[in-house]
């Protein structure tokens, strides 16, 4: 099929080329008409959303009335008939909203607290001790949550521009009414009970601020007519004393004798009624406006259909004319394609007819052939194959000459890089071999030196030669340091070769902490090492190696904190892990050194390289040991304030199941 199509004459191909755009236009026309239908449907959905908003507003209104009578009954246990009278009205409003299929509203009782309405009513009816404030809180929460379900808030303004300001205005008024209702109810509660005045005002202050923010939003975003009406009502109607009393109340935080509970409820009800009336009028205007837009969109849809039919007829005529013009243009493209063949990009074509298109194809294939060769060469060079041939077509072939130069430079660079890497690996191997051999060779004479030193100490002690005994004691200490350095070198070598053996057992980490601290205290008399917290923790691990980690960290704290008065050690269990920390109050670690602390042979330095002694492998060894115990080691440091090192290890299973 493909071969047959490619061999068709150019004139037939051009006819097909004209047919394809025509089909595409028909498809786009169908899509455009479909979009118009969708727009009509969308506006119809908007109308339903507006109706749903009215149902939500009605339910909130009924819940506010039920909240008042239920609260009064909970306080005084009288007028139960008002409660019974109101409940069917609330249920009817709720059932009407439950019929909605809007995804923003469906199953709303489950997440607006109203699924507990029956339970709350039952408790109010049957429990003489059911608290009035609990009634108030439940209904307030439900009203506030229902207010957030308003589906109109998510509408786009694209199609609703004529009514969008009224839409926003009524929505904002809806919010203002909700929060004003909460404020007036809380004020009524205080006036009715005479209790918790300051607490209630503090708790309601946030609601008051939200109400004021919605009022400000309304005055900034509302339609001019709605803003003028609101300002008029605010200055002349029964809304004025309500807002004035609330403003004064939150300005002074003091209830005066202007209203008692009954008077306040009547006055505030009239004020809220003014706002609700304005909101309902705006809502009705929005309904009327959206319905008008809906009818306009239906007319627009029909006009679009007529226009699309006319456009298709026009395009058919235009395509026939265009085919003739394209045939002449392709003859000119032949010359352009032959010029492009000296360098550029191309495509593969097969079974082309021997006409003008065939000549164009030959030129493009020539370009393509050259580019394929260059691409293959560049890919091979990138993979490290420098034997691939690169043949620039001429001195003016910048791409071919550049690839040839790149091949030569990369080849030279790769050879030098391989040589450097090989030399580096050899040096690393020699260094590791030297450290391993040197540490093994030094271990035997140092052991002998240790034994002779101890014999001399015994002899000096027997002869009561205090001077010699003191000198030998210092000598023994230095031998111990040398032994530790050699041991660290051996451990490093074993770690590098994966031959370090761990003898794991159950042991109490808190006892080990005490032992290591006592050992360090002997050699660090100038420092006060404090164990602030030593929680009993049972571990399963290599006791000697864990002790080596703690000893390394404590020794570093002593070494790098010569002027510190104290070093603090803590051990605690957090979940399934034990965390041990060592805190010093020294100079801290610079930011430039933090990333290298756990590297092998890295040492934190002062003003010169030899400020602090050591090989720089203690923390490297500690990190390896902790990680082999499935743990983690880290630190926190601030220059001038000190450093805290931490390590964590999983506690034994017995410790998890039976924590002390």
C-alpha positions in Angstrom: 0.0 0.0 0.0 2.8 2.4 0.9 4.7 1.6 -2.3 1.6 2.1 -4.4 0.9 5.5 -2.8 4.4 6.7 -3.3 4.3 5.9 -7.0 1.1 7.9 -7.6 1.5 10.9 -9.9 2.0 14.3 -8.3 -1.4 15.7 -9.4 -3.2 12.9 -7.6 -1.1 13.4 -4.5 -2.0 17.1 -4.5 -5.6 16.2 -4.7 -5.2 14.0 -1.7 -3.3 16.7 0.0 -6.2 19.0 -0.5 -8.6 16.3 0.8 -6.8 15.8 4.0 -7.0 19.5 5.2 -10.6 19.4 4.2 -11.3 16.4 6.4 -9.3 18.0 9.1 -11.4 21.2 8.9 -14.6 19.1 9.1 -13.2 17.4 12.2 -12.3 20.8 13.7 -15.8 22.1 12.9 -17.3 19.1 14.6 -15.0 19.8 17.6 -16.0 23.4 17.7 -19.6 22.6 17.5 -19.1 20.0 20.3 -17.4 22.7 22.4 -20.4 25.0 21.9 -22.7 22.2 23.1 -20.4 21.7 26.1 -20.6 25.4 26.8 -24.3 25.3 26.8 -24.2 22.2 29.1 -21.7 23.9 31.4 -23.9 27.0 31.8 -26.8 24.7 32.5 -24.7 23.1 35.2 -24.0 26.6 36.6 -27.7 27.1 36.9 -28.0 23.9 38.9 -25.0 25.0 41.1 -26.8 28.3 41.8 -29.9 26.3 42.9 -27.7 24.1 45.1 -26.3 27.2 46.7 -29.8 28.3 47.6 -30.5 24.9 49.2 -27.3 25.1 51.2 -28.2 28.6 52.3 -31.6 27.4 53.3 -30.2 24.5 55.3 -27.8 26.8 57.2 -30.7 29.2 58.0 -32.7 26.3 59.5 -29.7 25.0 61.4 -29.2 28.5 62.9 -32.7 28.5 64.1 -32.4 25.0 65.5 -29.2 25.9 67.2 -30.8 28.8 69.1 -33.9 26.8 70.4 -31.7 23.7 71.2 -29.2 25.9 73.1 -32.0 27.6 75.1 -33.6 24.2 75.9 -30.2 22.8 77.1 -29.8 25.7 79.5 -33.3 26.0 80.9 -35.0 22.7 80.0 -38.2 24.6 78.9 -39.8 25.5 75.6 -39.2 22.0 74.2 -42.1 22.6 71.8 -40.0 25.1 69.9 -37.3 22.4 69.5 -39.8 19.9 68.2 -41.4 22.5 65.9 -38.0 23.4 64.3 -36.6 20.0 63.7 -38.9 19.0 60.8 -37.9 22.2 59.0 -34.3 21.4 59.3 -34.8 17.8 58.2 -36.7 18.9 55.1 -34.0 21.3 54.1 -31.4 18.6 54.7 -33.3 16.0 52.6 -33.6 18.5 49.8 -29.9 19.0 49.7 -29.2 15.2 49.9 -31.0 14.7 46.6 -28.1 16.7 44.9 -25.9 14.7 42.5 -23.2 17.5 42.6 -19.9 15.8 43.5 -19.1 18.8 45.7 -22.2 18.1 47.8 -22.9 14.3 47.6 -22.7 12.5 50.9 -22.2 15.9 52.7 -23.6 14.7 56.1 -20.6 12.4 56.5 -18.0 15.2 56.5 -20.1 18.2 57.8 -20.8 16.6 61.2 -24.5 16.3 60.3 -24.3 12.5 60.4 -24.2 13.0 64.2 -27.3 15.2 64.2 -29.7 12.4 65.3 -27.2 11.4 68.1 -27.0 15.0 69.3 -30.7 15.4 69.3 -31.2 12.2 71.2 -28.6 13.3 73.8 -30.4 16.6 74.2 -33.7 14.9 74.6 -32.7 12.2 77.0 -29.6 13.3 78.9 -30.3 15.9 81.6 -26.6 16.7 81.9 -25.9 17.3 78.2 -23.9 20.6 78.1 -25.4 23.6 76.3 -21.9 24.6 75.1 -21.6 21.2 73.4 -24.9 21.9 71.6 -23.6 25.3 70.5 -20.3 23.9 69.3 -21.9 21.1 67.3 -24.3 23.3 65.3 -21.6 26.0 64.8 -19.2 23.5 63.4 -21.8 22.1 61.1 -22.9 25.5 59.9 -19.3 26.6 59.3 -18.5 23.3 57.4 -21.6 23.6 55.3 -20.6 27.1 54.3 -17.4 25.7 52.7 -19.5 23.5 50.4 -20.9 26.4 48.4 -20.5 25.1 44.8 -20.7 28.6 43.3 -17.3 29.5 44.6 -15.6 27.3 42.1 -17.3 28.7 39.0 -15.2 30.1 36.2 -15.8 33.7 35.3 -15.2 33.1 31.5 -18.9 32.6 30.6 -20.4 34.3 33.6 -18.8 37.7 33.2 -22.1 39.7 33.0 -23.2 38.3 36.4 -19.8 37.5 37.8 -19.6 40.5 40.2 -23.1 39.8 41.5 -22.1 36.1 41.8 -19.0 37.1 43.9 -21.1 39.7 45.9 -23.8 37.2 46.9 -21.1 34.6 47.8 -19.2 37.1 50.0 -22.5 38.2 51.6 -23.2 34.5 52.2 -19.9 34.2 54.0 -20.5 37.4 56.0 -24.0 36.1 57.1 -22.5 32.8 58.3 -19.7 34.5 60.4 -22.0 37.2 61.6 -24.4 34.5 62.8 -21.6 32.8 64.7 -20.7 36.1 66.4 -24.2 37.1 67.4 -24.8 33.6 68.7 -21.7 33.7 70.9 -22.7 37.2 72.1 -26.2 35.9 72.9 -24.6 33.0 74.8 -22.7 35.4 77.0 -25.6 37.8 77.6 -27.9 34.8 78.4 -25.6 33.0 80.8 -23.4 35.9 82.0 -20.4 33.6 82.0 -17.1 33.4 80.2 -17.2 36.9 78.8 -13.5 37.4 78.1 -13.0 33.8 77.1 -15.9 34.0 74.6 -14.6 37.3 73.1 -11.1 35.8 72.7 -12.5 32.7 71.1 -14.7 34.8 68.8 -12.1 37.4 67.9 -10.8 35.3 65.0 -14.4 34.9 63.6 -14.8 38.7 63.9 -11.6 39.3 62.0 -12.7 36.9 59.3 -16.1 38.7 59.1 -14.3 42.0 58.7 -12.1 40.6 56.0 -15.1 39.3 54.0 -16.7 42.8 54.4 -13.6 44.4 53.0 -13.5 41.9 50.2 -17.1 42.6 49.4 -16.5 46.4 49.3 -13.5 45.8 47.0 -14.9 43.1 44.6 -18.6 43.6 44.8 -20.8 45.1 42.1 -21.3 48.9 42.5 -25.0 48.5 43.0 -24.6 45.9 45.7 -21.9 48.0 47.5 -24.1 51.1 47.4 -27.0 49.1 48.8 -24.9 47.6 51.6 -23.5 51.0 52.6 -27.0 52.4 52.7 -28.3 49.6 54.8 -25.3 49.8 57.0 -26.0 53.5 57.7 -29.8 53.6 57.9 -31.3 50.1 58.6 -31.4 47.8 61.6 -28.0 46.5 60.5 -26.4 49.7 61.8 -26.8 49.1 65.6 -25.8 45.4 65.2 -22.5 46.2 63.5 -21.8 49.2 65.8 -22.4 47.1 68.9 -20.1 44.3 67.6 -17.3 46.8 66.6 -17.5 48.4 70.0 -17.5 45.1 71.8 -14.3 43.9 70.1 -12.7 47.3 70.4 -13.3 47.5 74.2 -13.7 43.8 75.1 -16.4 44.8 77.5 -20.1 44.0 77.5 -22.2 47.0 78.4 -25.9 47.2 79.3 -27.1 48.2 75.9 -28.8 44.9 75.3 -30.0 41.9 77.2 -30.0 38.4 75.6 -33.6 38.7 74.3 -33.2 42.2 72.9 -29.8 41.4 71.3 -31.3 38.4 69.5 -34.2 40.4 68.1 -32.0 43.3 67.0 -29.3 41.1 65.5 -32.0 38.9 63.8 -33.3 42.0 62.0 -29.7 43.0 61.0 -29.0 39.5 59.6 -32.3 39.5 57.9 -31.3 42.7 56.0 -28.1 41.0 54.8 -29.9 37.8 53.9 -32.5 39.8 51.9 -29.8 41.5 49.9 -28.0 38.2 49.4 -31.2 36.5 48.2 -31.9 39.4 45.8 -28.4 39.1 44.4 -28.9 35.4 44.1 -32.1 35.9 42.1 -30.3 38.4 39.8 -27.6 35.8 39.2 -30.2 33.1 38.4 -31.9 35.4 35.9 -28.6 36.5 34.4 -27.3 33.0 34.0 -30.5 31.9 32.4 -30.2 34.8 29.9 -26.6 33.7 29.2 -27.8 30.2 28.6 -30.3 31.3 26.0 -27.6 33.4 24.3 -25.3 30.4 24.1 -28.0 28.3 22.5 -28.4 31.0 19.8 -24.6 31.2 19.4 -24.4 27.4 19.0 -26.9 27.5 16.1 -25.1 30.4 14.5 -21.8 28.6 14.8 -23.2 25.5 13.0 -24.4 27.7 10.1 -21.0 29.4 9.9 -19.1 26.1 9.9 -21.1 24.8 7.0 -20.4 27.9 5.0 -16.7 27.7 5.9 -16.4 24.1 4.7 -17.9 25.1 1.3 -15.5 28.0 1.1 -12.5 25.8 2.0 -13.4 23.2 -0.7 -13.2 25.9 -3.3 -10.0 27.3 -1.9 -8.3 23.9 -1.8 -8.9 23.3 -5.5 -7.3 26.6 -6.2 -4.4 25.9 -3.8 -3.5 22.6 -5.5 -2.7 24.4 -8.7 -0.4 26.9 -6.9 1.4 24.1 -4.9 2.3 22.3 -8.1 4.1 25.4 -9.3 5.8 25.9 -6.0 7.2 22.4 -5.9 9.1 23.0 -9.1 10.9 25.8 -7.4 11.6 23.7 -4.3 13.8 21.4 -6.6 16.4 24.1 -7.0 16.3 24.9 -3.2 16.7 21.2 -2.3 19.8 20.9 -4.6 21.5 23.8 -2.9 20.7 22.3 0.6 22.4 19.0 -0.5 25.9 20.6 0.2 25.2 20.2 3.9 22.2 20.0 6.3 19.6 17.5 7.5 17.4 15.1 5.5 14.8 12.3 5.5 14.5 8.8 4.0 12.1 8.3 1.1 11.2 5.2 -0.8 9.4 4.4 -4.1 9.2 8.0 -5.2 8.0 8.7 -8.8 10.4 10.0 -11.4 9.2 13.6 -11.4 9.9 16.8 -9.7 9.3 15.2 -6.3 11.7 12.4 -7.2 14.5 15.0 -7.9 13.7 16.7 -4.5 14.0 13.3 -2.8 17.4 12.6 -4.4 18.7 15.8 -3.0 17.4 15.2 0.4 18.7 11.7 0.5 22.2 12.9 -0.4 22.0 15.3 2.6 20.7 12.4 4.8 23.5 10.1 3.7 26.2 12.5 4.8 24.5 13.3 8.0 24.1 9.6 8.9 27.8 9.1 8.4 28.7 12.1 10.6 26.2 11.0 13.3 27.6 7.4 13.3 31.1 8.8 13.6 30.1 11.1 16.5 28.3 8.3 18.3 31.3 5.9 17.9 33.7 8.6 19.1 31.5 9.2 22.1 31.6 5.5 22.9 35.4 5.5 22.8 35.9 4.1 19.3 38.5 6.4 17.7 39.1 4.2 14.7 35.9 5.3 13.0 36.6 7.2 9.7 35.5 10.8 9.4 35.6 12.2 5.8 34.8 15.9 5.6 33.3 16.8 2.2 35.4 19.9 1.7 37.3 22.6 3.6 34.0 24.4 4.0 32.4 21.5 5.7 32.5 23.0 9.2 30.6 20.1 10.8 32.8 17.4 9.3 36.0 19.1 10.1 34.9 19.9 13.7 34.1 16.2 14.3 37.5 15.2 12.9 39.2 17.7 15.3 37.0 16.5 18.2 38.0 12.9 17.5 41.7 13.7 17.7 41.4 15.8 20.9 39.2 13.2 22.7 41.6 10.4 21.7 44.5 12.3 23.2 42.6 13.3 26.3 41.4 9.7 26.9 44.9 8.3 26.7 46.1 10.8 29.2 43.2 10.2 31.5 43.7 6.4 31.4 47.3 6.8 32.3 46.6 9.1 35.2 43.9 6.7 36.6 46.3 3.7 36.3 49.0 5.6 38.1 46.6 6.7 40.8 45.3 3.2 41.4 48.9 1.9 41.7 49.8 4.5 44.2 46.6 3.7 46.3 47.5 0.0 46.3 51.1 0.7 47.3 49.9 3.0 50.1 47.4 0.4 51.4 50.1 -2.3 51.2 52.6 -0.1 53.1 50.1 0.7 55.9 49.1 -3.0 56.2 52.8 -4.2 56.3 53.9 -1.4 58.5 51.2 -1.9 61.1 51.8 -5.6 61.3 55.6 -5.2 61.5 55.2 -2.5 64.2 52.8 -4.5 66.3 55.4 -7.1 67.6 58.1 -4.7 68.7 55.5 -2.4 70.3 54.1 -5.4 72.2 57.6 -6.2 73.5 58.2 -2.6 74.4 54.9 -2.6 76.4 56.0 -5.7 78.3 59.4 -4.3 79.1 57.9 -1.1 80.3 55.5 -2.9 82.6 58.5 -5.0 84.0 60.4 -1.8 84.6 57.4 -0.2 86.3 57.2 -3.2 88.7 60.9 -3.0 89.4 60.7 0.8 90.1 57.8 0.3 92.3 59.5 -2.4 94.2 62.6 -0.2 94.7 60.3 2.7 95.6 61.9 4.9 93.0 59.1 7.4 92.5 60.9 9.4 89.8 61.6 6.4 87.6 58.1 5.1 88.3 56.6 8.4 87.1 58.7 8.4 83.9 57.9 4.8 83.2 54.2 5.6 83.7 54.3 8.3 81.1 56.3 6.0 78.8 53.6 3.3 79.3 50.9 5.9 78.3 52.8 6.8 75.1 53.2 3.1 74.3 49.4 2.7 74.7 48.8 5.6 72.3 51.2 4.0 69.8 49.5 0.7 70.2 46.1 2.3 69.6 47.4 4.0 66.4 48.8 0.7 65.1 45.5 -1.0 66.0 43.6 1.7 64.0 45.9 1.2 61.0 45.3 -2.6 61.2 41.5 -2.0 61.5 41.6 0.3 58.5 43.5 -2.2 56.4 41.1 -5.0 57.4 38.1 -2.8 56.6 39.5 -2.0 53.1 40.0 -5.7 52.5 36.6 -6.7 54.1 38.4 -8.9 56.7 37.4 -7.1 59.9 35.6 -9.6 62.2 32.8 -8.6 64.5 32.1 -10.7 67.6 28.5 -9.9 68.4 26.8 -10.6 71.8 24.1 -9.2 74.0 25.4 -6.5 76.4 24.1 -3.5 78.2 25.2 -0.3 76.4 24.7 1.8 79.4 27.4 -0.2 81.3 29.7 0.1 78.4 29.2 3.9 78.4 30.2 4.1 82.1 33.3 2.0 81.5 34.5 4.0 78.5 33.9 7.3 80.4 35.9 6.1 83.4 38.8 5.1 81.1 38.8 8.5 79.4 38.6 10.3 82.7 41.9 8.8 83.8 43.7 10.5 81.0 41.6 13.7 80.8 41.8 15.0 84.4 41.4 18.6 83.1 38.0 17.9 81.7 34.8 17.2 83.6 33.0 14.4 81.7 29.4 14.3 82.8 26.9 11.5 82.0 23.6 13.4 82.0 21.4 10.5 80.9 22.3 6.9 80.8 19.1 4.9 79.9 19.5 1.1 80.4 19.7 -0.2 76.8 20.4 -3.8 75.7 22.3 -4.2 72.4 23.3 -7.1 70.2 26.7 -6.3 68.7 30.4 -6.3 69.1 31.0 -4.7 72.5 34.6 -4.0 72.0 34.0 -2.3 68.6 31.1 -0.2 70.0 33.4 0.8 72.9 36.0 1.7 70.3 33.5 4.1 68.7 32.6 5.8 71.9 36.3 6.0 73.0 37.2 7.6 69.6 34.4 10.2 69.9 35.3 11.0 73.6 39.0 11.2 72.8 38.3 13.6 70.0 36.2 15.8 72.3 39.0 15.9 74.8 41.6 16.6 72.1 39.7 19.3 70.2 38.3 21.0 73.4 41.4 21.6 75.5 39.9 24.6 77.3 36.5 23.1 77.9 35.3 22.7 81.4 33.0 19.9 80.7 32.0 17.2 78.1 28.4 15.9 78.3 27.5 12.3 77.4 23.9 11.1 76.9 22.3 7.7 76.1 18.6 7.2 75.5 16.3 4.9 73.6 14.1 6.4 70.9 11.7 3.8 69.4 13.6 0.8 68.3 17.0 2.5 68.4 19.6 3.6 71.0 21.1 7.1 70.5 24.3 8.0 72.2 25.7 11.6 72.0 28.9 13.3 73.1 28.8 17.1 73.4 31.8 19.4 73.7 32.0 23.2 73.9 35.1 23.8 71.9 35.8 25.7 68.7 33.4 23.7 66.5 34.0 22.6 62.9 34.1 24.9 59.9 31.6 24.5 57.1 34.4 23.7 54.6 35.5 20.7 56.7 32.1 19.2 57.6 31.8 17.1 54.4 35.2 15.5 55.0 35.0 14.6 58.7 34.4 10.9 58.1 36.9 10.5 55.3 40.0 8.2 55.8 43.1 10.1 57.0 41.3 13.5 57.2 42.1 15.6 60.2 40.5 18.8 61.4 43.3 21.4 61.5 43.9 24.6 63.3 46.2 27.4 62.2 48.8 24.8 61.1 48.6 21.2 60.0 50.0 19.8 63.3 47.6 21.7 65.7 46.0 18.4 66.7 47.7 15.0 66.8 46.4 11.8 65.2 46.2 10.0 61.9 42.7 11.0 61.0 41.2 7.5 60.9 39.3 7.3 64.2 36.0 8.7 62.8 36.5 6.7 59.5 36.7 3.5 61.6 33.8 4.6 63.8 31.6 5.2 60.8 32.4 1.7 59.4 31.7 0.0 62.7 28.4 1.8 63.3 27.2 1.1 59.7 28.1 -2.6 60.1 25.7 -2.6 63.1 22.9 -1.2 60.9 23.4 2.2 62.6 24.1 5.7 61.7 26.7 8.3 62.9 26.4 12.1 62.4 27.3 15.4 64.1 26.1 18.9 64.6 28.5 21.7 65.0 28.6 25.5 65.3 31.8 27.5 65.1 32.7 29.0 68.5 30.0 27.0 70.4 31.1 23.4 70.1 30.2 20.0 68.5 27.9 17.2 69.3 28.5 13.7 67.8 25.7 11.1 67.7 25.5 7.5 66.8 22.4 5.3 66.8 22.2 1.5 66.8 19.1 -0.7 66.8 18.4 -2.2 70.2 18.2 -5.9 70.8 14.8 -7.6 70.1 14.4 -8.4 73.8 14.9 -4.7 74.6 12.1 -3.8 72.1 9.7 -6.3 73.5 10.5 -5.7 77.2 11.8 -2.2 77.6 13.2 -1.4 81.0 
